[in-house]
Amino acid sequence: MTNVLVLSGSGRYQDRWHDFTATSVEVAKVLRADGAAVAVRAFRPAAVREVERADLLVVNAGHGEYVESIDGPEEEWLEAFDALRRYRARGGPILALHAASNTLDGLDEWPQWIGGRWNRTTSMHPPIGQASVHVPDRAHPVTEGLADFSVHDERYSYLDVHDGSEVLLDHRHDDRDHPLVWVVSGETGRSVYDALGHGVESYACPERVDLLRREVRWLVAGEHR
Protein backbone atom coordinates (compact mmCIF):
# COMPACT_ATOMS: atom_id res chain seq x y z
CA MET A 1 0.00 0.00 0.00
CA THR A 2 1.27 3.45 -0.95
CA ASN A 3 1.59 5.88 1.96
CA VAL A 4 0.70 9.39 0.80
CA LEU A 5 1.20 12.57 2.81
CA VAL A 6 -0.91 15.53 1.68
CA LEU A 7 0.31 18.83 3.11
CA SER A 8 -2.66 21.18 2.98
CA GLY A 9 -2.20 24.94 3.02
CA SER A 10 -2.47 26.65 6.39
CA GLY A 11 -0.79 29.51 8.22
CA ARG A 12 2.21 30.78 6.29
CA TYR A 13 1.26 28.57 3.34
CA GLN A 14 -2.39 29.58 3.10
CA ASP A 15 -4.01 32.41 1.15
CA ARG A 16 -7.43 34.00 0.89
CA TRP A 17 -8.17 32.71 -2.61
CA HIS A 18 -8.09 28.95 -2.05
CA ASP A 19 -9.99 26.52 0.15
CA PHE A 20 -7.10 24.11 0.56
CA THR A 21 -8.96 22.04 3.13
CA ALA A 22 -11.77 21.28 0.68
CA THR A 23 -9.53 20.49 -2.28
CA SER A 24 -7.19 18.37 -0.17
CA VAL A 25 -10.20 16.28 0.87
CA GLU A 26 -11.06 15.77 -2.81
CA VAL A 27 -7.51 14.70 -3.62
CA ALA A 28 -7.54 12.25 -0.71
CA LYS A 29 -10.83 10.74 -1.90
CA VAL A 30 -9.36 10.01 -5.32
CA LEU A 31 -6.18 8.45 -3.97
CA ARG A 32 -7.95 6.38 -1.32
CA ALA A 33 -10.27 5.01 -4.00
CA ASP A 34 -7.15 3.71 -5.71
CA GLY A 35 -6.02 1.94 -2.54
CA ALA A 36 -3.55 4.44 -1.10
CA ALA A 37 -3.24 5.19 2.60
CA VAL A 38 -3.62 8.97 2.68
CA ALA A 39 -2.84 11.31 5.57
CA VAL A 40 -4.04 14.90 5.09
CA ARG A 41 -2.25 17.30 7.39
CA ALA A 42 -2.36 21.06 7.92
CA PHE A 43 0.97 22.53 6.81
CA ARG A 44 2.83 22.63 10.13
CA PRO A 45 6.40 21.57 11.03
CA ALA A 46 5.31 18.41 12.85
CA ALA A 47 3.21 17.39 9.85
CA VAL A 48 6.07 18.03 7.44
CA ARG A 49 8.30 15.68 9.41
CA GLU A 50 5.84 12.86 8.67
CA VAL A 51 7.27 12.86 5.15
CA GLU A 52 9.99 10.53 6.41
CA ARG A 53 7.38 7.72 6.43
CA ALA A 54 5.78 8.65 3.09
CA ASP A 55 6.05 7.06 -0.33
CA LEU A 56 4.57 10.14 -2.01
CA LEU A 57 4.38 13.79 -0.97
CA VAL A 58 1.46 15.87 -2.25
CA VAL A 59 1.64 19.62 -1.64
CA ASN A 60 -1.63 21.54 -1.94
CA ALA A 61 -0.72 24.94 -0.51
CA GLY A 62 0.01 28.53 -1.41
CA HIS A 63 1.70 31.74 -0.29
CA GLY A 64 0.83 33.45 2.96
CA GLU A 65 2.57 35.35 5.71
CA TYR A 66 4.75 33.89 8.46
CA VAL A 67 3.45 34.76 11.92
CA GLU A 68 5.46 33.07 14.65
CA SER A 69 2.61 33.04 17.15
CA ILE A 70 0.52 31.06 14.65
CA ASP A 71 3.08 29.09 12.67
CA GLY A 72 5.56 28.28 15.41
CA PRO A 73 9.26 29.08 15.85
CA GLU A 74 11.41 29.41 12.75
CA GLU A 75 13.76 26.78 14.21
CA GLU A 76 10.99 24.19 13.88
CA TRP A 77 10.52 25.13 10.25
CA LEU A 78 14.23 24.76 9.55
CA GLU A 79 14.01 21.22 10.93
CA ALA A 80 10.97 20.58 8.76
CA PHE A 81 12.81 21.82 5.66
CA ASP A 82 15.65 19.44 6.48
CA ALA A 83 13.14 16.58 6.61
CA LEU A 84 11.98 17.55 3.11
CA ARG A 85 15.58 17.61 1.91
CA ARG A 86 16.16 14.11 3.29
CA TYR A 87 12.99 12.92 1.58
CA ARG A 88 14.13 14.34 -1.74
CA ALA A 89 17.67 13.01 -1.28
CA ARG A 90 16.28 9.48 -1.16
CA GLY A 91 14.40 10.12 -4.39
CA GLY A 92 11.01 10.78 -2.81
CA PRO A 93 8.45 11.77 -5.47
CA ILE A 94 6.48 15.02 -5.28
CA LEU A 95 3.10 16.04 -6.65
CA ALA A 96 2.68 19.83 -6.47
CA LEU A 97 -0.86 21.05 -7.09
CA HIS A 98 -2.11 24.41 -8.35
CA ALA A 99 -0.85 27.15 -6.00
CA ALA A 100 2.04 24.93 -4.88
CA SER A 101 4.09 26.71 -7.56
CA ASN A 102 3.89 29.68 -5.19
CA THR A 103 4.60 28.09 -1.82
CA LEU A 104 7.35 26.95 0.54
CA ASP A 105 9.11 30.26 1.02
CA GLY A 106 12.16 29.40 3.08
CA LEU A 107 12.99 26.26 1.11
CA ASP A 108 15.12 27.57 -1.74
CA GLU A 109 15.23 24.21 -3.52
CA TRP A 110 11.47 23.99 -3.99
CA PRO A 111 11.19 25.55 -7.49
CA GLN A 112 14.05 23.35 -8.69
CA TRP A 113 12.41 20.22 -7.29
CA ILE A 114 9.10 20.88 -9.03
CA GLY A 115 10.61 22.28 -12.22
CA GLY A 116 9.25 25.82 -12.14
CA ARG A 117 7.37 28.44 -10.19
CA TRP A 118 4.73 31.14 -10.12
CA ASN A 119 6.47 34.43 -10.88
CA ARG A 120 5.00 37.00 -8.49
CA THR A 121 5.69 39.76 -11.01
CA THR A 122 4.54 38.28 -14.31
CA SER A 123 2.42 35.17 -13.71
CA MET A 124 -1.38 35.54 -13.82
CA HIS A 125 -4.57 33.78 -14.76
CA PRO A 126 -7.70 34.80 -16.66
CA PRO A 127 -10.99 34.76 -14.72
CA ILE A 128 -11.92 31.29 -13.51
CA GLY A 129 -14.32 29.43 -15.77
CA GLN A 130 -14.58 26.60 -18.23
CA ALA A 131 -11.05 25.95 -19.46
CA SER A 132 -9.98 24.03 -22.56
CA VAL A 133 -6.99 21.83 -21.77
CA HIS A 134 -4.76 20.60 -24.60
CA VAL A 135 -2.58 17.48 -24.46
CA PRO A 136 0.43 18.12 -26.74
CA ASP A 137 2.39 15.06 -25.55
CA ARG A 138 0.45 11.79 -25.63
CA ALA A 139 3.54 9.57 -25.60
CA HIS A 140 4.42 10.06 -21.93
CA PRO A 141 3.02 7.45 -19.49
CA VAL A 142 0.99 10.17 -17.73
CA THR A 143 -0.84 11.26 -20.88
CA GLU A 144 -0.82 8.17 -23.10
CA GLY A 145 -4.31 7.92 -24.59
CA LEU A 146 -5.52 11.06 -22.77
CA ALA A 147 -7.68 13.33 -24.94
CA ASP A 148 -8.10 17.09 -24.71
CA PHE A 149 -10.75 18.05 -22.19
CA SER A 150 -12.63 20.94 -20.60
CA VAL A 151 -12.71 21.69 -16.86
CA HIS A 152 -13.99 24.48 -14.61
CA ASP A 153 -10.72 25.86 -13.27
CA GLU A 154 -8.16 28.62 -13.31
CA ARG A 155 -5.69 28.75 -16.17
CA TYR A 156 -2.32 29.72 -14.76
CA SER A 157 -0.34 31.65 -17.36
CA TYR A 158 3.18 33.01 -17.76
CA LEU A 159 4.63 30.58 -15.24
CA ASP A 160 8.41 30.20 -15.07
CA VAL A 161 9.14 26.70 -16.38
CA HIS A 162 12.67 25.43 -15.88
CA ASP A 163 14.80 23.85 -18.58
CA GLY A 164 14.46 20.09 -18.28
CA SER A 165 10.79 20.17 -17.32
CA GLU A 166 8.69 18.20 -19.79
CA VAL A 167 5.37 19.89 -20.55
CA LEU A 168 2.47 17.45 -20.89
CA LEU A 169 -0.62 19.72 -20.90
CA ASP A 170 -1.17 23.34 -21.81
CA HIS A 171 -3.83 25.93 -22.60
CA ARG A 172 -4.13 28.86 -25.00
CA HIS A 173 -4.16 32.47 -23.79
CA ASP A 174 -2.99 35.71 -25.39
CA ASP A 175 -2.26 33.83 -28.62
CA ARG A 176 0.30 31.57 -27.01
CA ASP A 177 0.44 28.19 -25.27
CA HIS A 178 0.92 28.13 -21.50
CA PRO A 179 2.06 24.98 -19.66
CA LEU A 180 -0.42 23.55 -17.15
CA VAL A 181 1.21 20.23 -16.28
CA TRP A 182 4.84 19.25 -16.48
CA VAL A 183 7.07 16.51 -15.12
CA VAL A 184 10.62 16.38 -13.80
CA SER A 185 12.58 13.16 -13.79
CA GLY A 186 16.20 12.75 -12.84
CA GLU A 187 18.74 11.78 -10.22
CA THR A 188 17.05 13.91 -7.56
CA GLY A 189 13.71 12.18 -8.01
CA ARG A 190 10.45 12.52 -9.88
CA SER A 191 8.00 15.41 -9.66
CA VAL A 192 4.75 16.45 -11.29
CA TYR A 193 3.48 20.00 -11.22
CA ASP A 194 -0.24 20.20 -12.00
CA ALA A 195 -1.63 23.73 -12.17
CA LEU A 196 -5.24 22.56 -12.11
CA GLY A 197 -7.27 22.18 -8.92
CA HIS A 198 -8.30 25.66 -7.81
CA GLY A 199 -11.58 24.47 -6.31
CA VAL A 200 -13.67 21.39 -5.74
CA GLU A 201 -15.31 21.96 -9.14
CA SER A 202 -12.08 20.81 -10.76
CA TYR A 203 -12.41 17.41 -9.11
CA ALA A 204 -15.95 17.00 -10.43
CA CYS A 205 -14.43 16.62 -13.90
CA PRO A 206 -13.79 12.92 -14.72
CA GLU A 207 -10.92 13.73 -17.07
CA ARG A 208 -9.20 15.84 -14.44
CA VAL A 209 -9.58 13.04 -11.89
CA ASP A 210 -8.19 10.56 -14.41
CA LEU A 211 -5.21 12.86 -14.93
CA LEU A 212 -4.57 12.99 -11.18
CA ARG A 213 -4.61 9.20 -10.97
CA ARG A 214 -2.20 8.93 -13.89
CA GLU A 215 0.19 11.40 -12.28
CA VAL A 216 0.24 9.48 -9.02
CA ARG A 217 0.74 6.12 -10.72
CA TRP A 218 3.71 7.45 -12.66
CA LEU A 219 5.26 9.06 -9.60
CA VAL A 220 4.92 5.97 -7.44
CA ALA A 221 5.96 3.51 -10.13
CA GLY A 222 9.08 5.48 -10.93
CA GLU A 223 8.55 5.16 -14.66
CA HIS A 224 10.97 7.10 -16.78
CA ARG A 225 10.99 7.93 -20.44
Contacts in CASP RR format, 6 or more apart in sequence:
PFRMAT RR
TARGET T0000
AUTHOR 0000-0000-0000
METHOD contacts of the structure
MODEL  1
MTNVLVLSGSGRYQDRWHDFTATSVEVAKVLRADGAAVAVRAFRPAAVRE
VERADLLVVNAGHGEYVESIDGPEEEWLEAFDALRRYRARGGPILALHAA
SNTLDGLDEWPQWIGGRWNRTTSMHPPIGQASVHVPDRAHPVTEGLADFS
VHDERYSYLDVHDGSEVLLDHRHDDRDHPLVWVVSGETGRSVYDALGHGV
ESYACPERVDLLRREVRWLVAGEHR
1 35 0 8 1.000
1 36 0 8 1.000
1 37 0 8 1.000
2 35 0 8 1.000
2 36 0 8 1.000
2 37 0 8 1.000
2 55 0 8 1.000
2 56 0 8 1.000
2 216 0 8 1.000
2 220 0 8 1.000
3 36 0 8 1.000
3 37 0 8 1.000
3 39 0 8 1.000
3 53 0 8 1.000
3 54 0 8 1.000
3 55 0 8 1.000
3 56 0 8 1.000
4 31 0 8 1.000
4 36 0 8 1.000
4 37 0 8 1.000
4 38 0 8 1.000
4 39 0 8 1.000
4 54 0 8 1.000
4 55 0 8 1.000
4 56 0 8 1.000
4 57 0 8 1.000
4 58 0 8 1.000
4 216 0 8 1.000
5 39 0 8 1.000
5 41 0 8 1.000
5 47 0 8 1.000
5 50 0 8 1.000
5 51 0 8 1.000
5 53 0 8 1.000
5 54 0 8 1.000
5 56 0 8 1.000
5 57 0 8 1.000
5 58 0 8 1.000
6 24 0 8 1.000
6 27 0 8 1.000
6 28 0 8 1.000
6 38 0 8 1.000
6 39 0 8 1.000
6 40 0 8 1.000
6 41 0 8 1.000
6 58 0 8 1.000
6 59 0 8 1.000
6 60 0 8 1.000
7 13 0 8 1.000
7 41 0 8 1.000
7 43 0 8 1.000
7 47 0 8 1.000
7 48 0 8 1.000
7 57 0 8 1.000
7 58 0 8 1.000
7 59 0 8 1.000
7 60 0 8 1.000
7 61 0 8 1.000
8 20 0 8 1.000
8 21 0 8 1.000
8 24 0 8 1.000
8 40 0 8 1.000
8 41 0 8 1.000
8 42 0 8 1.000
8 43 0 8 1.000
8 60 0 8 1.000
8 61 0 8 1.000
9 18 0 8 1.000
9 20 0 8 1.000
9 21 0 8 1.000
9 24 0 8 1.000
9 42 0 8 1.000
9 43 0 8 1.000
9 60 0 8 1.000
9 61 0 8 1.000
9 62 0 8 1.000
9 103 0 8 1.000
10 20 0 8 1.000
10 42 0 8 1.000
10 43 0 8 1.000
10 44 0 8 1.000
10 61 0 8 1.000
11 43 0 8 1.000
11 64 0 8 1.000
11 65 0 8 1.000
11 67 0 8 1.000
11 70 0 8 1.000
11 71 0 8 1.000
12 43 0 8 1.000
12 64 0 8 1.000
12 65 0 8 1.000
12 66 0 8 1.000
12 67 0 8 1.000
12 70 0 8 1.000
12 71 0 8 1.000
12 105 0 8 1.000
13 43 0 8 1.000
13 61 0 8 1.000
13 62 0 8 1.000
13 63 0 8 1.000
13 64 0 8 1.000
13 103 0 8 1.000
13 104 0 8 1.000
14 20 0 8 1.000
14 43 0 8 1.000
14 61 0 8 1.000
14 62 0 8 1.000
14 64 0 8 1.000
15 62 0 8 1.000
15 63 0 8 1.000
15 64 0 8 1.000
15 99 0 8 1.000
17 99 0 8 1.000
18 62 0 8 1.000
18 98 0 8 1.000
18 99 0 8 1.000
18 198 0 8 1.000
18 199 0 8 1.000
19 199 0 8 1.000
19 200 0 8 1.000
20 60 0 8 1.000
20 61 0 8 1.000
20 62 0 8 1.000
22 199 0 8 1.000
22 200 0 8 1.000
23 60 0 8 1.000
23 97 0 8 1.000
23 98 0 8 1.000
23 197 0 8 1.000
23 198 0 8 1.000
23 199 0 8 1.000
23 200 0 8 1.000
23 202 0 8 1.000
23 203 0 8 1.000
24 40 0 8 1.000
24 60 0 8 1.000
25 40 0 8 1.000
26 200 0 8 1.000
26 202 0 8 1.000
26 203 0 8 1.000
27 58 0 8 1.000
27 60 0 8 1.000
27 97 0 8 1.000
27 203 0 8 1.000
27 212 0 8 1.000
28 38 0 8 1.000
28 40 0 8 1.000
29 203 0 8 1.000
30 203 0 8 1.000
30 209 0 8 1.000
30 212 0 8 1.000
30 213 0 8 1.000
31 38 0 8 1.000
31 58 0 8 1.000
31 216 0 8 1.000
32 38 0 8 1.000
34 213 0 8 1.000
34 216 0 8 1.000
36 56 0 8 1.000
36 216 0 8 1.000
39 50 0 8 1.000
39 54 0 8 1.000
41 47 0 8 1.000
41 50 0 8 1.000
43 61 0 8 1.000
44 71 0 8 1.000
44 72 0 8 1.000
45 72 0 8 1.000
45 76 0 8 1.000
45 77 0 8 1.000
45 79 0 8 1.000
45 80 0 8 1.000
46 76 0 8 1.000
46 80 0 8 1.000
48 80 0 8 1.000
48 81 0 8 1.000
48 83 0 8 1.000
48 84 0 8 1.000
49 79 0 8 1.000
49 80 0 8 1.000
49 83 0 8 1.000
51 57 0 8 1.000
51 83 0 8 1.000
51 84 0 8 1.000
51 87 0 8 1.000
52 83 0 8 1.000
52 86 0 8 1.000
52 87 0 8 1.000
54 87 0 8 1.000
54 92 0 8 1.000
55 92 0 8 1.000
55 93 0 8 1.000
55 220 0 8 1.000
56 92 0 8 1.000
56 93 0 8 1.000
56 94 0 8 1.000
56 95 0 8 1.000
56 216 0 8 1.000
56 219 0 8 1.000
56 220 0 8 1.000
57 84 0 8 1.000
57 87 0 8 1.000
57 92 0 8 1.000
57 93 0 8 1.000
57 94 0 8 1.000
57 95 0 8 1.000
58 94 0 8 1.000
58 95 0 8 1.000
58 97 0 8 1.000
59 94 0 8 1.000
59 95 0 8 1.000
59 96 0 8 1.000
59 97 0 8 1.000
59 100 0 8 1.000
59 103 0 8 1.000
59 104 0 8 1.000
60 97 0 8 1.000
60 98 0 8 1.000
60 99 0 8 1.000
60 100 0 8 1.000
61 99 0 8 1.000
61 100 0 8 1.000
61 103 0 8 1.000
61 104 0 8 1.000
62 99 0 8 1.000
62 100 0 8 1.000
62 102 0 8 1.000
62 103 0 8 1.000
63 99 0 8 1.000
63 102 0 8 1.000
63 103 0 8 1.000
63 105 0 8 1.000
63 118 0 8 1.000
63 120 0 8 1.000
66 74 0 8 1.000
66 105 0 8 1.000
68 74 0 8 1.000
71 77 0 8 1.000
77 106 0 8 1.000
81 106 0 8 1.000
81 107 0 8 1.000
84 107 0 8 1.000
85 109 0 8 1.000
88 94 0 8 1.000
88 109 0 8 1.000
88 113 0 8 1.000
88 188 0 8 1.000
88 189 0 8 1.000
89 188 0 8 1.000
91 188 0 8 1.000
91 189 0 8 1.000
91 190 0 8 1.000
92 189 0 8 1.000
92 190 0 8 1.000
93 189 0 8 1.000
93 190 0 8 1.000
93 191 0 8 1.000
93 219 0 8 1.000
93 220 0 8 1.000
93 222 0 8 1.000
94 113 0 8 1.000
94 114 0 8 1.000
94 190 0 8 1.000
94 191 0 8 1.000
94 192 0 8 1.000
94 219 0 8 1.000
95 191 0 8 1.000
95 192 0 8 1.000
95 194 0 8 1.000
95 215 0 8 1.000
95 216 0 8 1.000
95 219 0 8 1.000
96 114 0 8 1.000
96 191 0 8 1.000
96 192 0 8 1.000
96 193 0 8 1.000
96 194 0 8 1.000
97 194 0 8 1.000
97 196 0 8 1.000
97 197 0 8 1.000
98 154 0 8 1.000
98 156 0 8 1.000
98 194 0 8 1.000
98 195 0 8 1.000
98 196 0 8 1.000
98 197 0 8 1.000
98 198 0 8 1.000
99 118 0 8 1.000
100 114 0 8 1.000
100 193 0 8 1.000
101 111 0 8 1.000
101 114 0 8 1.000
101 116 0 8 1.000
101 117 0 8 1.000
101 118 0 8 1.000
101 156 0 8 1.000
101 159 0 8 1.000
101 193 0 8 1.000
101 195 0 8 1.000
102 117 0 8 1.000
102 118 0 8 1.000
102 120 0 8 1.000
102 123 0 8 1.000
103 110 0 8 1.000
104 110 0 8 1.000
110 117 0 8 1.000
111 117 0 8 1.000
111 160 0 8 1.000
111 162 0 8 1.000
112 162 0 8 1.000
113 184 0 8 1.000
113 188 0 8 1.000
113 191 0 8 1.000
114 184 0 8 1.000
114 191 0 8 1.000
114 193 0 8 1.000
115 161 0 8 1.000
115 162 0 8 1.000
115 164 0 8 1.000
115 165 0 8 1.000
115 182 0 8 1.000
115 184 0 8 1.000
115 191 0 8 1.000
115 193 0 8 1.000
116 159 0 8 1.000
116 160 0 8 1.000
116 161 0 8 1.000
116 162 0 8 1.000
116 165 0 8 1.000
116 182 0 8 1.000
116 193 0 8 1.000
117 159 0 8 1.000
117 160 0 8 1.000
118 156 0 8 1.000
118 159 0 8 1.000
118 160 0 8 1.000
119 158 0 8 1.000
119 159 0 8 1.000
119 160 0 8 1.000
122 158 0 8 1.000
123 156 0 8 1.000
123 157 0 8 1.000
123 158 0 8 1.000
123 159 0 8 1.000
123 160 0 8 1.000
124 157 0 8 1.000
124 158 0 8 1.000
125 154 0 8 1.000
125 155 0 8 1.000
125 156 0 8 1.000
125 157 0 8 1.000
126 154 0 8 1.000
126 155 0 8 1.000
126 157 0 8 1.000
126 173 0 8 1.000
128 152 0 8 1.000
128 153 0 8 1.000
128 154 0 8 1.000
128 198 0 8 1.000
129 152 0 8 1.000
129 153 0 8 1.000
129 154 0 8 1.000
130 150 0 8 1.000
130 151 0 8 1.000
130 152 0 8 1.000
131 150 0 8 1.000
131 151 0 8 1.000
131 152 0 8 1.000
131 153 0 8 1.000
131 154 0 8 1.000
131 155 0 8 1.000
131 171 0 8 1.000
132 148 0 8 1.000
132 150 0 8 1.000
132 171 0 8 1.000
132 172 0 8 1.000
133 148 0 8 1.000
133 149 0 8 1.000
133 150 0 8 1.000
133 151 0 8 1.000
133 169 0 8 1.000
133 170 0 8 1.000
133 171 0 8 1.000
133 180 0 8 1.000
133 196 0 8 1.000
133 207 0 8 1.000
134 148 0 8 1.000
134 169 0 8 1.000
134 170 0 8 1.000
134 171 0 8 1.000
134 172 0 8 1.000
134 177 0 8 1.000
135 143 0 8 1.000
135 146 0 8 1.000
135 147 0 8 1.000
135 148 0 8 1.000
135 168 0 8 1.000
135 169 0 8 1.000
136 167 0 8 1.000
136 168 0 8 1.000
136 169 0 8 1.000
136 170 0 8 1.000
136 177 0 8 1.000
137 143 0 8 1.000
137 166 0 8 1.000
137 167 0 8 1.000
137 168 0 8 1.000
138 144 0 8 1.000
138 145 0 8 1.000
138 146 0 8 1.000
139 225 0 8 1.000
140 166 0 8 1.000
140 168 0 8 1.000
140 183 0 8 1.000
140 225 0 8 1.000
141 214 0 8 1.000
141 217 0 8 1.000
141 218 0 8 1.000
141 223 0 8 1.000
141 225 0 8 1.000
142 168 0 8 1.000
142 181 0 8 1.000
142 183 0 8 1.000
142 192 0 8 1.000
142 211 0 8 1.000
142 214 0 8 1.000
142 215 0 8 1.000
142 218 0 8 1.000
143 168 0 8 1.000
143 169 0 8 1.000
143 211 0 8 1.000
143 214 0 8 1.000
146 207 0 8 1.000
146 210 0 8 1.000
146 211 0 8 1.000
146 214 0 8 1.000
147 207 0 8 1.000
149 205 0 8 1.000
149 207 0 8 1.000
149 208 0 8 1.000
150 205 0 8 1.000
151 196 0 8 1.000
151 202 0 8 1.000
151 205 0 8 1.000
151 207 0 8 1.000
151 208 0 8 1.000
152 201 0 8 1.000
152 202 0 8 1.000
152 204 0 8 1.000
152 205 0 8 1.000
153 196 0 8 1.000
153 197 0 8 1.000
153 198 0 8 1.000
153 199 0 8 1.000
153 201 0 8 1.000
153 202 0 8 1.000
153 205 0 8 1.000
153 208 0 8 1.000
154 195 0 8 1.000
154 197 0 8 1.000
154 198 0 8 1.000
155 171 0 8 1.000
155 173 0 8 1.000
155 178 0 8 1.000
155 180 0 8 1.000
155 195 0 8 1.000
156 178 0 8 1.000
156 180 0 8 1.000
156 195 0 8 1.000
157 171 0 8 1.000
157 173 0 8 1.000
157 174 0 8 1.000
157 178 0 8 1.000
158 178 0 8 1.000
159 178 0 8 1.000
159 179 0 8 1.000
159 195 0 8 1.000
161 167 0 8 1.000
161 179 0 8 1.000
161 182 0 8 1.000
162 184 0 8 1.000
164 184 0 8 1.000
165 179 0 8 1.000
165 182 0 8 1.000
165 183 0 8 1.000
165 184 0 8 1.000
165 193 0 8 1.000
166 182 0 8 1.000
166 183 0 8 1.000
166 184 0 8 1.000
166 185 0 8 1.000
167 179 0 8 1.000
167 181 0 8 1.000
167 182 0 8 1.000
168 181 0 8 1.000
168 182 0 8 1.000
168 183 0 8 1.000
169 179 0 8 1.000
169 180 0 8 1.000
169 181 0 8 1.000
169 211 0 8 1.000
170 177 0 8 1.000
170 178 0 8 1.000
170 179 0 8 1.000
170 180 0 8 1.000
171 177 0 8 1.000
171 178 0 8 1.000
171 180 0 8 1.000
172 178 0 8 1.000
179 195 0 8 1.000
180 194 0 8 1.000
180 195 0 8 1.000
180 196 0 8 1.000
181 192 0 8 1.000
181 193 0 8 1.000
181 194 0 8 1.000
181 195 0 8 1.000
181 196 0 8 1.000
181 211 0 8 1.000
181 215 0 8 1.000
182 192 0 8 1.000
182 193 0 8 1.000
183 190 0 8 1.000
183 191 0 8 1.000
183 192 0 8 1.000
183 193 0 8 1.000
183 218 0 8 1.000
184 190 0 8 1.000
184 191 0 8 1.000
184 192 0 8 1.000
184 193 0 8 1.000
185 191 0 8 1.000
185 224 0 8 1.000
185 225 0 8 1.000
186 224 0 8 1.000
190 218 0 8 1.000
190 219 0 8 1.000
190 222 0 8 1.000
190 224 0 8 1.000
191 219 0 8 1.000
192 215 0 8 1.000
192 218 0 8 1.000
192 219 0 8 1.000
194 211 0 8 1.000
194 212 0 8 1.000
194 215 0 8 1.000
196 202 0 8 1.000
196 208 0 8 1.000
196 211 0 8 1.000
197 203 0 8 1.000
197 208 0 8 1.000
202 208 0 8 1.000
203 209 0 8 1.000
203 212 0 8 1.000
END
